[in-house]
Amino acid sequence: KNGRDEAINISDIIEKKLDKSKTNKTMTILPMVSDKINDYPQVKKCLISVEANWKKGKIKPKNSVEEDKQKMYLGYVLTNLYKSLEWTLKHVVNENPVDKWVDLLINQNYKSNSDLISKMAKNIGFTVPEGFSLLEVAPGKFRAVSVGSVELQPLLSLAILGASNDIMHPLRSLAIKNKDWLKIIYQLKNFRDAEQHGDLQKNKIKVNEAQDFKYEIYETIRTLLPKTNVKENVKGKEV
């Protein structure tokens, strides 16, 4: 019996070491977030893809063939940043349920929903241009989200409505940090849509633009999913 128990303990130790090794590898790839990113596997998967493609996409091309490859890699960066934001918002909405809002939205028309969401976004502190299409969402989209769909626009709208009733909602922190955040997400969506449709002429994103989007989305994820925020050591103290 003692021998069997010892074998089990050794097995447990090996398994824990393997898990720790796997976590350390992830953190090497994703130094911008804490190991709590493992609690959000879909977001983590997207960020790993972002980093892999960014590593290739930021290299200065030497010829037209490499230029085309760079466009492809940067396109993948944008697509996965967009997906990571979608999954982040999915977690935010799940953690801050807005069932009553969904019931209202699916029974209102397109225009009424847009006006309501835009008003709430302004109340939170975001800048919302007139006729801002990012917040124009058909009622059916909200119904789809309520049964598991992961799509940015309806999830963003639901997060905004959730924040309108909760001063501790993480989306309010974004509004404090950057009142123009919605405009940035709108620009990302436009680039991502062009990449998805293979419109290389329209999607002329530059390396520094992709880098700016990376910064903004990483900052967004750390704000909306506070557990993933990185702790830094300053003079021996963790802050």
MDAnalysis code that builds the backbone (N, CA, C; Angstrom):
import MDAnalysis as mda
import numpy as np

u = mda.Universe.empty(717, n_residues=239, atom_resindex=np.repeat(np.arange(239), 3), trajectory=True)
u.add_TopologyAttr("name", ["N", "CA", "C"] * 239)
u.add_TopologyAttr("resid", np.arange(1, 240))
u.add_TopologyAttr("resname", ["LYS", "ASN", "GLY", "ARG", "ASP", "GLU", "ALA", "ILE", "ASN", "ILE", "SER", "ASP", "ILE", "ILE", "GLU", "LYS", "LYS", "LEU", "ASP", "LYS", "SER", "LYS", "THR", "ASN", "LYS", "THR", "MET", "THR", "ILE", "LEU", "PRO", "MET", "VAL", "SER", "ASP", "LYS", "ILE", "ASN", "ASP", "TYR", "PRO", "GLN", "VAL", "LYS", "LYS", "CYS", "LEU", "ILE", "SER", "VAL", "GLU", "ALA", "ASN", "TRP", "LYS", "LYS", "GLY", "LYS", "ILE", "LYS", "PRO", "LYS", "ASN", "SER", "VAL", "GLU", "GLU", "ASP", "LYS", "GLN", "LYS", "MET", "TYR", "LEU", "GLY", "TYR", "VAL", "LEU", "THR", "ASN", "LEU", "TYR", "LYS", "SER", "LEU", "GLU", "TRP", "THR", "LEU", "LYS", "HIS", "VAL", "VAL", "ASN", "GLU", "ASN", "PRO", "VAL", "ASP", "LYS", "TRP", "VAL", "ASP", "LEU", "LEU", "ILE", "ASN", "GLN", "ASN", "TYR", "LYS", "SER", "ASN", "SER", "ASP", "LEU", "ILE", "SER", "LYS", "MET", "ALA", "LYS", "ASN", "ILE", "GLY", "PHE", "THR", "VAL", "PRO", "GLU", "GLY", "PHE", "SER", "LEU", "LEU", "GLU", "VAL", "ALA", "PRO", "GLY", "LYS", "PHE", "ARG", "ALA", "VAL", "SER", "VAL", "GLY", "SER", "VAL", "GLU", "LEU", "GLN", "PRO", "LEU", "LEU", "SER", "LEU", "ALA", "ILE", "LEU", "GLY", "ALA", "SER", "ASN", "ASP", "ILE", "MET", "HIS", "PRO", "LEU", "ARG", "SER", "LEU", "ALA", "ILE", "LYS", "ASN", "LYS", "ASP", "TRP", "LEU", "LYS", "ILE", "ILE", "TYR", "GLN", "LEU", "LYS", "ASN", "PHE", "ARG", "ASP", "ALA", "GLU", "GLN", "HIS", "GLY", "ASP", "LEU", "GLN", "LYS", "ASN", "LYS", "ILE", "LYS", "VAL", "ASN", "GLU", "ALA", "GLN", "ASP", "PHE", "LYS", "TYR", "GLU", "ILE", "TYR", "GLU", "THR", "ILE", "ARG", "THR", "LEU", "LEU", "PRO", "LYS", "THR", "ASN", "VAL", "LYS", "GLU", "ASN", "VAL", "LYS", "GLY", "LYS", "GLU", "VAL"])
u.atoms.positions = np.array([
    [0.827, -1.211, 0.000],
    [0.000, 0.000, 0.000],
    [0.859, 1.257, 0.000],
    [1.950, 1.239, 0.838],
    [2.828, 2.400, 0.888],
    [3.472, 2.662, -0.459],
    [3.848, 1.572, -1.133],
    [4.460, 1.719, -2.451],
    [3.494, 2.311, -3.442],
    [2.218, 1.884, -3.350],
    [1.199, 2.408, -4.278],
    [0.950, 3.892, -4.003],
    [0.881, 4.257, -2.704],
    [0.668, 5.660, -2.347],
    [1.817, 6.525, -2.830],
    [3.037, 5.988, -2.687],
    [4.213, 6.736, -3.124],
    [4.174, 6.963, -4.629],
    [3.741, 5.925, -5.373],
    [3.647, 6.038, -6.831],
    [2.633, 7.102, -7.222],
    [1.502, 7.147, -6.477],
    [0.461, 8.138, -6.756],
    [0.979, 9.543, -6.493],
    [1.730, 9.704, -5.376],
    [2.275, 11.017, -5.035],
    [3.255, 11.498, -6.091],
    [4.120, 10.593, -6.555],
    [5.087, 10.944, -7.599],
    [4.359, 11.360, -8.866],
    [3.279, 10.633, -9.184],
    [2.479, 10.959, -10.366],
    [1.881, 12.353, -10.254],
    [1.382, 12.681, -9.036],
    [0.791, 14.002, -8.805],
    [1.830, 15.101, -8.976],
    [3.044, 14.850, -8.456],
    [4.119, 15.837, -8.544],
    [4.492, 16.095, -9.999],
    [4.613, 15.008, -10.777],
    [4.957, 15.143, -12.204],
    [3.887, 15.938, -12.940],
    [2.624, 15.619, -12.636],
    [1.517, 16.309, -13.310],
    [1.523, 17.796, -12.982],
    [1.770, 18.121, -11.704],
    [1.812, 19.525, -11.304],
    [2.954, 20.258, -11.984],
    [4.107, 19.579, -12.114],
    [5.256, 20.202, -12.774],
    [4.958, 20.465, -14.238],
    [4.277, 19.519, -14.889],
    [3.918, 19.684, -16.290],
    [2.950, 20.848, -16.464],
    [1.967, 20.953, -15.557],
    [1.008, 22.054, -15.609],
    [1.710, 23.388, -15.412],
    [2.669, 23.415, -14.453],
    [3.420, 24.637, -14.185],
    [4.260, 25.021, -15.393],
    [4.877, 24.020, -16.023],
    [5.689, 24.264, -17.210],
    [4.843, 24.844, -18.326],
    [3.627, 24.295, -18.480],
    [2.714, 24.770, -19.527],
    [2.315, 26.216, -19.263],
    [2.052, 26.540, -17.983],
    [1.673, 27.902, -17.610],
    [2.813, 28.864, -17.864],
    [4.023, 28.477, -17.485],
    [5.188, 29.329, -17.704],
    [5.407, 29.611, -19.185],
    [5.169, 28.593, -20.022],
    [5.322, 28.764, -21.463],
    [4.321, 29.782, -21.984],
    [3.084, 29.702, -21.469],
    [2.047, 30.646, -21.870],
    [2.436, 32.060, -21.482],
    [2.958, 32.228, -20.279],
    [3.317, 33.549, -19.808],
    [4.506, 34.134, -20.558],
    [5.368, 33.263, -21.093],
    [6.468, 33.736, -21.926],
    [5.913, 34.316, -23.215],
    [4.871, 33.656, -23.755],
    [4.248, 34.113, -24.991],
    [3.374, 35.341, -24.741],
    [2.725, 35.389, -23.569],
    [1.782, 36.455, -23.246],
    [2.218, 37.221, -21.994],
    [3.308, 37.955, -22.081],
    [3.801, 38.662, -20.899],
    [2.922, 39.846, -20.490],
    [1.979, 40.233, -21.374],
    [1.144, 41.407, -21.092],
    [-0.029, 41.099, -20.164],
    [-0.257, 39.809, -19.878],
    [-1.349, 39.422, -18.991],
    [-0.847, 38.453, -17.921],
    [-1.606, 38.337, -16.837],
    [-1.231, 37.422, -15.766],
    [-1.638, 35.997, -16.127],
    [-1.233, 35.042, -15.296],
    [-1.583, 33.651, -15.583],
    [-3.075, 33.381, -15.428],
    [-3.826, 34.352, -14.922],
    [-5.281, 34.209, -14.821],
    [-5.949, 34.215, -16.195],
    [-5.183, 34.510, -17.236],
    [-5.722, 34.428, -18.593],
    [-6.149, 32.994, -18.892],
    [-5.581, 32.035, -18.141],
    [-5.960, 30.629, -18.315],
    [-7.419, 30.382, -17.933],
    [-8.012, 31.305, -17.180],
    [-9.431, 31.189, -16.831],
    [-10.325, 31.557, -18.012],
    [-9.717, 32.128, -19.046],
    [-10.461, 32.554, -20.232],
    [-9.815, 31.940, -21.475],
    [-9.997, 30.642, -21.676],
    [-9.275, 29.923, -22.730],
    [-9.480, 30.459, -24.147],
    [-10.681, 30.946, -24.456],
    [-10.911, 31.462, -25.811],
    [-10.123, 32.752, -26.044],
    [-10.100, 33.615, -25.024],
    [-9.329, 34.856, -25.131],
    [-7.846, 34.531, -25.251],
    [-7.391, 33.620, -24.425],
    [-5.983, 33.212, -24.433],
    [-5.567, 32.677, -25.804],
    [-6.401, 31.838, -26.395],
    [-6.104, 31.263, -27.708],
    [-5.939, 32.362, -28.754],
    [-6.808, 33.353, -28.715],
    [-6.731, 34.465, -29.666],
    [-5.448, 35.268, -29.480],
    [-5.080, 35.527, -28.228],
    [-3.885, 36.331, -27.949],
    [-2.610, 35.607, -28.358],
    [-2.587, 34.300, -28.177],
    [-1.421, 33.534, -28.614],
    [-1.259, 33.657, -30.131],
    [-2.376, 33.611, -30.845],
    [-2.331, 33.768, -32.301],
    [-1.901, 35.183, -32.686],
    [-2.374, 36.174, -31.939],
    [-1.963, 37.555, -32.190],
    [-0.446, 37.681, -32.089],
    [0.122, 37.152, -31.020],
    [1.564, 37.276, -30.804],
    [2.371, 36.537, -31.862],
    [1.900, 35.357, -32.255],
    [2.612, 34.566, -33.269],
    [2.643, 35.302, -34.604],
    [1.520, 35.885, -34.996],
    [1.457, 36.598, -36.277],
    [2.121, 37.968, -36.213],
    [2.062, 38.598, -35.041],
    [2.730, 39.879, -34.880],
    [4.247, 39.726, -35.013],
    [4.763, 38.648, -34.481],
    [6.204, 38.387, -34.563],
    [6.663, 38.341, -36.020],
    [5.820, 37.782, -36.894],
    [6.152, 37.698, -38.318],
    [5.794, 38.986, -39.058],
    [4.667, 39.580, -38.672],
    [4.176, 40.742, -39.394],
    [4.976, 42.012, -39.187],
    [5.681, 42.136, -38.066],
    [6.417, 43.375, -37.797],
    [7.776, 43.428, -38.493],
    [8.194, 42.304, -39.100],
    [9.475, 42.266, -39.815],
    [9.366, 43.058, -41.115],
    [10.300, 43.920, -41.352],
    [10.280, 44.765, -42.548],
    [10.478, 43.916, -43.805],
    [9.543, 43.975, -44.772],
    [9.650, 43.149, -45.986],
    [10.760, 43.654, -46.922],
    [11.349, 42.700, -47.661],
    [12.452, 43.045, -48.568],
    [12.024, 43.031, -50.037],
    [10.861, 42.458, -50.288],
    [10.371, 42.399, -51.670],
    [8.844, 42.315, -51.656],
    [8.245, 42.284, -52.859],
    [6.790, 42.299, -52.975],
    [6.146, 41.040, -52.381],
    [6.841, 39.912, -52.499],
    [6.306, 38.674, -51.933],
    [6.206, 38.794, -50.412],
    [7.251, 39.327, -49.797],
    [7.243, 39.502, -48.347],
    [6.234, 40.566, -47.917],
    [6.003, 41.550, -48.780],
    [4.998, 42.570, -48.488],
    [3.604, 41.945, -48.405],
    [3.317, 41.040, -49.352],
    [2.024, 40.351, -49.345],
    [1.870, 39.489, -48.095],
    [2.974, 38.831, -47.704],
    [2.922, 38.004, -46.504],
    [2.714, 38.866, -45.264],
    [3.350, 40.034, -45.250],
    [3.189, 40.938, -44.117],
    [1.727, 41.375, -43.978],
    [1.092, 41.706, -45.109],
    [-0.328, 42.071, -45.082],
    [-1.161, 40.934, -44.500],
    [-0.817, 39.707, -44.897],
    [-1.546, 38.541, -44.413],
    [-1.387, 38.397, -42.903],
    [-0.154, 38.499, -42.412],
    [0.104, 38.346, -40.980],
    [-0.583, 39.450, -40.174],
    [-0.504, 40.689, -40.662],
    [-1.148, 41.794, -39.959],
    [-2.667, 41.637, -39.969],
    [-3.186, 41.071, -41.062],
    [-4.617, 40.785, -41.132],
    [-5.033, 39.781, -40.071],
    [-4.197, 38.748, -39.885],
    [-4.464, 37.754, -38.845],
    [-4.399, 38.393, -37.456],
    [-3.470, 39.336, -37.267],
    [-3.358, 40.043, -35.992],
    [-4.669, 40.761, -35.689],
    [-5.174, 41.496, -36.684],
    [-6.409, 42.261, -36.495],
    [-7.598, 41.342, -36.213],
    [-7.690, 40.263, -36.989],
    [-8.804, 39.330, -36.821],
    [-8.822, 38.731, -35.423],
    [-7.663, 38.350, -34.925],
    [-7.612, 37.718, -33.607],
    [-7.742, 38.721, -32.463],
    [-7.311, 39.946, -32.694],
    [-7.580, 40.995, -31.707],
    [-9.087, 41.200, -31.584],
    [-9.754, 41.223, -32.726],
    [-11.204, 41.403, -32.773],
    [-11.904, 40.249, -32.050],
    [-11.462, 39.023, -32.345],
    [-12.061, 37.849, -31.700],
    [-11.816, 37.861, -30.195],
    [-10.619, 38.279, -29.790],
    [-10.307, 38.318, -28.362],
    [-11.214, 39.319, -27.652],
    [-11.539, 40.424, -28.335],
    [-12.444, 41.412, -27.760],
    [-13.862, 40.857, -27.660],
    [-14.288, 40.122, -28.685],
    [-15.614, 39.508, -28.651],
    [-15.746, 38.573, -27.449],
    [-14.755, 37.707, -27.258],
    [-14.823, 36.750, -26.152],
    [-14.713, 37.449, -24.798],
    [-13.930, 38.533, -24.758],
    [-13.830, 39.306, -23.520],
    [-15.186, 39.897, -23.155],
    [-15.855, 40.478, -24.132],
    [-17.180, 41.052, -23.890],
    [-18.190, 39.972, -23.522],
    [-18.021, 38.793, -24.094],
    [-18.895, 37.667, -23.749],
    [-18.783, 37.356, -22.262],
    [-17.558, 37.317, -21.749],
    [-17.357, 37.056, -20.324],
    [-17.924, 38.191, -19.469],
    [-17.752, 39.429, -19.928],
    [-18.269, 40.576, -19.179],
    [-19.789, 40.503, -19.057],
    [-20.450, 40.191, -20.164],
    [-21.909, 40.098, -20.158],
    [-22.369, 38.916, -19.308],
    [-21.644, 37.807, -19.380],
    [-21.998, 36.640, -18.563],
    [-21.861, 36.938, -17.077],
    [-20.826, 37.705, -16.736],
    [-20.565, 38.011, -15.330],
    [-21.433, 39.164, -14.814],
    [-22.033, 39.893, -15.747],
    [-22.917, 41.004, -15.385],
    [-24.209, 40.875, -16.188],
    [-25.063, 39.909, -15.828],
    [-26.262, 39.585, -16.623],
    [-27.191, 40.783, -16.846],
    [-27.779, 40.829, -18.034],
    [-28.685, 41.932, -18.401],
    [-29.944, 41.356, -19.062],
    [-30.490, 40.329, -18.455],
    [-31.640, 39.630, -19.043],
    [-32.820, 40.552, -19.317],
    [-33.095, 41.486, -18.401],
    [-34.229, 42.388, -18.586],
    [-34.020, 43.296, -19.802],
    [-32.772, 43.706, -20.016],
    [-32.471, 44.531, -21.182],
    [-32.689, 43.734, -22.461],
    [-32.286, 42.477, -22.460],
    [-32.464, 41.634, -23.647],
    [-33.943, 41.517, -23.987],
    [-34.767, 41.308, -22.966],
    [-36.216, 41.204, -23.193],
    [-36.759, 42.472, -23.852],
    [-36.246, 43.606, -23.432],
    [-36.691, 44.881, -24.007],
    [-36.208, 45.038, -25.453],
    [-34.921, 44.764, -25.680],
    [-34.303, 44.994, -26.980],
    [-34.894, 44.134, -28.096],
    [-35.222, 42.887, -27.776],
    [-35.735, 42.012, -28.826],
    [-37.182, 42.350, -29.190],
    [-37.807, 43.220, -28.379],
    [-39.184, 43.632, -28.667],
    [-39.281, 45.075, -29.149],
    [-38.109, 45.701, -29.361],
    [-38.084, 47.058, -29.905],
    [-37.561, 47.019, -31.342],
    [-37.747, 48.119, -32.059],
    [-37.220, 48.169, -33.421],
    [-35.760, 48.618, -33.418],
    [-35.160, 48.492, -34.564],
    [-33.741, 48.789, -34.788],
    [-33.364, 50.197, -34.312],
    [-34.166, 51.193, -34.698],
    [-33.863, 52.590, -34.387],
    [-33.977, 52.865, -32.888],
    [-35.023, 52.341, -32.260],
    [-35.214, 52.563, -30.823],
    [-34.056, 51.975, -30.022],
    [-33.586, 50.788, -30.424],
    [-32.456, 50.153, -29.742],
    [-31.197, 51.005, -29.872],
    [-30.943, 51.490, -31.084],
    [-29.749, 52.299, -31.334],
    [-29.764, 53.576, -30.502],
    [-30.911, 54.237, -30.454],
    [-31.025, 55.486, -29.682],
    [-30.792, 55.230, -28.189],
    [-31.365, 54.144, -27.697],
    [-31.223, 53.807, -26.282],
    [-29.774, 53.510, -25.921],
    [-29.128, 52.672, -26.716],
    [-27.749, 52.261, -26.427],
    [-26.791, 53.446, -26.535],
    [-26.985, 54.286, -27.538],
    [-26.134, 55.467, -27.714],
    [-26.265, 56.414, -26.521],
    [-27.498, 56.597, -26.050],
    [-27.741, 57.464, -24.895],
    [-27.029, 56.928, -23.659],
    [-27.124, 55.611, -23.443],
    [-26.484, 55.005, -22.280],
    [-24.961, 55.085, -22.376],
    [-24.429, 54.910, -23.577],
    [-22.976, 54.995, -23.776],
    [-22.472, 56.389, -23.427],
    [-23.225, 57.403, -23.817],
    [-22.850, 58.788, -23.481],
    [-22.929, 59.012, -21.978],
    [-23.959, 58.448, -21.348],
    [-24.113, 58.609, -19.900],
    [-22.948, 57.985, -19.139],
    [-22.417, 56.894, -19.670],
    [-21.279, 56.230, -19.037],
    [-20.018, 57.080, -19.152],
    [-19.933, 57.847, -20.263],
    [-18.766, 58.703, -20.463],
    [-18.084, 58.565, -21.797],
    [-18.608, 57.706, -22.684],
    [-18.016, 57.536, -24.004],
    [-18.461, 58.635, -24.962],
    [-17.607, 58.952, -25.917],
    [-17.966, 59.837, -27.009],
    [-18.684, 59.011, -28.075],
    [-19.871, 59.440, -28.471],
    [-20.652, 58.704, -29.471],
    [-21.064, 59.668, -30.579],
    [-20.468, 59.550, -31.775],
    [-20.841, 60.417, -32.889],
    [-22.297, 60.186, -33.304],
    [-22.871, 61.171, -33.963],
    [-24.243, 61.044, -34.455],
    [-24.323, 59.914, -35.475],
    [-25.354, 59.058, -35.344],
    [-25.531, 57.953, -36.288],
    [-24.392, 56.945, -36.247],
    [-23.890, 56.670, -35.066],
    [-22.734, 55.775, -34.898],
    [-23.155, 54.333, -35.176],
    [-22.721, 53.777, -36.294],
    [-23.222, 52.479, -36.759],
    [-22.787, 51.301, -35.887],
    [-21.722, 51.468, -35.091],
    [-21.265, 50.366, -34.246],
    [-22.341, 49.967, -33.228],
    [-23.191, 50.920, -32.868],
    [-24.234, 50.650, -31.876],
    [-25.599, 50.421, -32.518],
    [-25.606, 50.205, -33.820],
    [-26.845, 49.886, -34.531],
    [-26.941, 48.372, -34.661],
    [-27.826, 47.774, -33.887],
    [-27.910, 46.319, -33.826],
    [-29.361, 45.871, -33.994],
    [-29.579, 44.936, -34.897],
    [-30.923, 44.406, -35.132],
    [-31.390, 43.586, -33.931],
    [-32.683, 43.622, -33.602],
    [-33.211, 42.867, -32.443],
    [-32.836, 41.390, -32.458],
    [-32.819, 40.788, -33.653],
    [-32.492, 39.367, -33.755],
    [-31.094, 39.035, -33.266],
    [-30.177, 39.993, -33.352],
    [-28.800, 39.774, -32.889],
    [-28.759, 39.570, -31.378],
    [-29.614, 40.304, -30.670],
    [-29.659, 40.165, -29.214],
    [-30.249, 38.813, -28.820],
    [-31.213, 38.373, -29.591],
    [-31.798, 37.063, -29.327],
    [-30.742, 35.976, -29.527],
    [-29.919, 36.131, -30.579],
    [-28.869, 35.149, -30.866],
    [-27.840, 35.095, -29.741],
    [-27.471, 36.263, -29.209],
    [-26.512, 36.322, -28.106],
    [-27.076, 35.636, -26.868],
    [-28.371, 35.791, -26.645],
    [-28.987, 35.206, -25.454],
    [-28.955, 33.682, -25.472],
    [-28.747, 33.093, -26.671],
    [-28.671, 31.629, -26.768],
    [-27.254, 31.147, -27.096],
    [-26.253, 32.056, -26.913],
    [-24.867, 31.611, -27.020],
    [-24.019, 32.206, -28.116],
    [-24.581, 33.025, -29.007],
    [-23.797, 33.627, -30.086],
    [-22.735, 34.570, -29.526],
    [-21.571, 34.612, -30.189],
    [-20.487, 35.509, -29.779],
    [-20.227, 36.489, -30.918],
    [-20.800, 37.674, -30.803],
    [-20.663, 38.700, -31.842],
    [-20.477, 40.052, -31.176],
    [-19.523, 40.820, -31.673],
    [-19.086, 42.019, -30.980],
    [-20.194, 43.045, -30.750],
    [-20.915, 43.442, -31.775],
    [-21.841, 44.566, -31.645],
    [-22.945, 44.339, -30.605],
    [-23.673, 43.225, -30.655],
    [-24.691, 43.028, -29.615],
    [-24.091, 42.851, -28.222],
    [-22.922, 42.203, -28.124],
    [-22.283, 42.038, -26.815],
    [-21.826, 43.378, -26.257],
    [-21.268, 44.220, -27.110],
    [-20.851, 45.555, -26.689],
    [-22.056, 46.356, -26.203],
    [-23.151, 46.277, -26.942],
    [-24.363, 47.008, -26.569],
    [-24.897, 46.538, -25.218],
    [-24.894, 45.230, -24.992],
    [-25.378, 44.683, -23.718],
    [-24.461, 45.075, -22.564],
    [-23.158, 45.111, -22.839],
    [-22.208, 45.536, -21.805],
    [-22.451, 46.995, -21.430],
    [-22.722, 47.828, -22.425],
    [-23.012, 49.249, -22.178],
    [-24.262, 49.391, -21.316],
    [-25.303, 48.636, -21.658],
    [-26.539, 48.708, -20.890],
    [-26.333, 48.196, -19.462],
    [-25.502, 47.165, -19.316],
    [-25.191, 46.662, -17.979],
    [-24.462, 47.704, -17.146],
    [-23.538, 48.419, -17.786],
    [-22.762, 49.444, -17.082],
    [-23.619, 50.648, -16.701],
    [-24.716, 50.866, -17.438],
    [-25.580, 52.026, -17.163],
    [-26.245, 51.924, -15.796],
    [-26.371, 50.717, -15.281],
    [-27.022, 50.497, -13.979],
    [-26.054, 50.118, -12.872],
    [-24.757, 50.113, -13.172],
    [-23.784, 49.595, -12.206],
    [-22.514, 50.448, -12.244],
    [-22.294, 51.235, -11.199],
    [-21.125, 52.118, -11.195],
    [-19.821, 51.345, -11.054],
    [-19.898, 50.052, -10.661],
    [-18.697, 49.241, -10.513],
    [-18.429, 48.375, -11.750],
    [-19.237, 48.534, -12.775],
    [-19.066, 47.746, -14.003],
    [-17.719, 48.078, -14.646],
    [-16.958, 47.069, -15.110],
    [-15.622, 47.327, -15.670],
    [-15.625, 48.226, -16.903],
    [-16.746, 48.283, -17.634],
    [-16.797, 49.133, -18.825],
    [-16.687, 50.608, -18.457],
    [-17.101, 50.938, -17.251],
    [-16.981, 52.329, -16.805],
    [-15.507, 52.739, -16.665],
    [-14.676, 51.791, -16.307],
    [-13.241, 52.073, -16.196],
    [-12.651, 52.425, -17.557],
    [-13.149, 51.763, -18.603],
    [-12.684, 52.076, -19.958],
    [-13.044, 53.501, -20.342],
    [-14.268, 53.910, -20.000],
    [-14.712, 55.255, -20.333],
    [-13.866, 56.308, -19.626],
    [-13.440, 55.989, -18.400],
    [-12.589, 56.918, -17.652],
    [-11.206, 57.007, -18.294],
    [-10.685, 55.861, -18.716],
    [-9.345, 55.828, -19.319],
    [-9.310, 56.459, -20.701],
    [-10.377, 56.236, -21.484],
    [-10.372, 56.722, -22.871],
    [-11.804, 56.916, -23.349],
    [-12.260, 58.148, -23.361],
    [-13.646, 58.417, -23.771],
    [-13.871, 58.115, -25.255],
    [-12.784, 58.045, -26.050],
    [-12.905, 57.760, -27.482],
    [-12.711, 56.279, -27.802],
    [-12.797, 55.429, -26.806],
    [-12.566, 53.990, -26.986],
    [-13.481, 53.388, -28.048],
    [-14.740, 53.782, -28.088],
    [-15.677, 53.231, -29.070],
    [-15.236, 53.528, -30.498],
    [-14.648, 54.686, -30.722],
    [-14.158, 55.040, -32.061],
    [-13.018, 54.107, -32.479],
    [-12.168, 53.763, -31.520],
    [-11.048, 52.859, -31.793],
    [-11.573, 51.478, -32.182],
    [-12.581, 51.003, -31.460],
    [-13.164, 49.694, -31.762],
    [-13.847, 49.718, -33.125],
    [-14.455, 50.832, -33.471],
    [-15.089, 50.981, -34.786],
    [-14.039, 50.895, -35.897],
    [-12.895, 51.525, -35.695],
    [-11.810, 51.462, -36.677],
    [-11.282, 50.039, -36.813],
    [-11.130, 49.346, -35.676],
    [-10.672, 47.961, -35.709],
    [-11.656, 47.099, -36.496],
    [-12.939, 47.325, -36.286],
    [-13.959, 46.553, -37.001],
    [-13.857, 46.781, -38.512],
    [-13.627, 48.017, -38.916],
    [-13.508, 48.316, -40.347],
    [-12.318, 47.596, -40.968],
    [-11.178, 47.607, -40.278],
    [-9.997, 46.902, -40.777],
    [-10.244, 45.399, -40.806],
    [-10.858, 44.906, -39.764],
    [-11.136, 43.466, -39.680],
    [-12.107, 43.035, -40.771],
    [-13.134, 43.833, -41.025],
    [-14.107, 43.500, -42.073],
    [-13.448, 43.451, -43.440],
    [-12.538, 44.408, -43.695],
    [-11.831, 44.428, -44.980],
    [-10.968, 43.182, -45.124],
    [-10.306, 42.777, -44.026],
    [-9.464, 41.581, -44.063],
    [-10.315, 40.336, -44.301],
    [-11.468, 40.271, -43.651],
    [-12.350, 39.121, -43.785],
    [-12.861, 38.965, -45.215],
    [-13.050, 40.088, -45.901],
    [-13.567, 40.054, -47.267],
    [-12.455, 40.083, -48.315],
    [-11.201, 40.007, -47.852],
    [-10.077, 39.943, -48.789],
    [-9.838, 41.219, -49.561],
    [-10.265, 42.353, -49.010],
    [-10.098, 43.636, -49.688],
    [-8.739, 44.219, -49.324],
    [-7.703, 43.771, -50.016],
    [-6.341, 44.188, -49.702],
    [-6.090, 45.665, -49.998],
    [-6.817, 46.212, -50.970],
    [-6.621, 47.617, -51.304],
    [-7.162, 48.516, -50.189],
    [-8.324, 48.137, -49.682],
    [-8.925, 48.922, -48.611],
    [-8.173, 48.720, -47.303],
    [-7.674, 47.517, -47.095],
    [-7.036, 47.173, -45.830],
    [-5.527, 47.427, -45.887],
    [-5.141, 48.680, -45.986],
    [-3.731, 49.035, -46.064],
    [-3.210, 49.419, -44.682],
    [-3.329, 48.516, -43.761],
    [-2.887, 48.822, -42.403],
    [-1.369, 48.778, -42.309],
    [-0.824, 49.688, -41.550],
    [0.616, 49.766, -41.354],
    [0.992, 49.076, -40.039],
    [2.262, 48.754, -39.938],
    [2.741, 48.048, -38.749],
    [2.465, 48.852, -37.483],
    [2.722, 50.158, -37.534],
    [2.507, 50.971, -36.329],
    [1.024, 51.068, -35.968],
    [0.134, 50.999, -36.976],
    [-1.299, 51.007, -36.698],
    [-1.715, 49.702, -36.010],
    [-1.185, 48.585, -36.518],
    [-1.480, 47.291, -35.898],
    [-0.967, 47.263, -34.461],
    [0.188, 47.850, -34.243],
    [0.761, 47.900, -32.894],
    [-0.120, 48.721, -31.948],
    [-0.667, 49.825, -32.461],
    [-1.564, 50.652, -31.652],
    [-2.816, 49.864, -31.255],
    [-3.364, 49.097, -32.208],
    [-4.541, 48.283, -31.911],
    [-4.205, 47.218, -30.862],
    [-3.026, 46.634, -30.986],
    [-2.587, 45.639, -29.994],
    [-2.590, 46.253, -28.598],
    [-2.002, 47.412, -28.492],
    [-1.932, 48.078, -27.190],
    [-3.339, 48.334, -26.638],
    [-4.204, 48.875, -27.477],
    [-5.549, 49.232, -27.033],
    [-6.360, 48.002, -26.596],
    [-6.269, 46.928, -27.369],
    [-7.062, 45.738, -27.041],
    [-6.498, 45.032, -25.811],
    [-5.170, 44.986, -25.684],
    [-4.589, 44.386, -24.480],
    [-5.004, 45.181, -23.237],
    [-4.981, 46.505, -23.358],
    [-5.390, 47.345, -22.246],
    [-6.871, 47.129, -21.935],
    [-7.657, 46.937, -22.978],
    [-9.089, 46.674, -22.810],
    [-9.323, 45.367, -22.059],
    [-8.608, 44.328, -22.467],
    [-8.763, 43.019, -21.834],
    [-8.375, 43.079, -20.362],
    [-7.259, 43.740, -20.063],
    [-6.821, 43.842, -18.666],
    [-7.815, 44.637, -17.815],
    [-8.503, 45.579, -18.451],
    [-9.476, 46.393, -17.721],
    [-10.791, 45.651, -17.522],
    [-11.263, 44.982, -18.575],
    [-12.552, 44.288, -18.492],
    [-12.461, 42.961, -17.746],
    [-11.281, 42.356, -17.782],
    [-11.047, 41.111, -17.044],
    [-9.931, 41.392, -16.028],
    [-10.247, 42.069, -14.932],
    [-9.226, 42.551, -13.995],
    [-8.267, 41.485, -13.483],
    [-8.724, 40.234, -13.414],
    [-7.850, 39.163, -12.921],
    [-6.629, 38.975, -13.818],
    [-6.732, 39.406, -15.091],
    [-5.629, 39.192, -16.028],
    [-4.595, 40.316, -15.979],
    [-4.844, 41.335, -15.156],
    [-3.924, 42.461, -15.092],
    [-2.575, 42.012, -14.548],
    [-1.519, 42.535, -15.115],
    [-0.164, 42.142, -14.726],
    [0.274, 42.912, -13.492],
    [0.831, 42.181, -12.517],
    [1.394, 42.818, -11.329],
    [2.878, 43.031, -11.547],
    [3.347, 44.195, -11.174],
    [4.761, 44.518, -11.379],
    [5.442, 44.727, -10.027],
    [6.722, 44.386, -9.995],
    [7.498, 44.594, -8.767],
    [8.228, 45.918, -8.826],
    [7.983, 46.762, -7.837],
    [8.671, 48.038, -7.753],
    [9.375, 48.097, -6.408],
    [10.707, 48.091, -6.431],
    [11.512, 48.119, -5.218],
    [11.109, 46.999, -4.260],
    [10.934, 45.819, -4.837],
    [10.656, 44.644, -4.022],
    [9.212, 44.483, -3.609],
    [8.357, 45.444, -3.972],
    [6.949, 45.355, -3.600],
    [6.087, 45.098, -4.839],
    [5.103, 44.216, -4.669],
    [4.203, 43.891, -5.766],
    [3.084, 44.924, -5.817],
    [2.875, 45.516, -6.986],
    [1.857, 46.576, -7.123],
    [0.942, 46.273, -8.299],
])
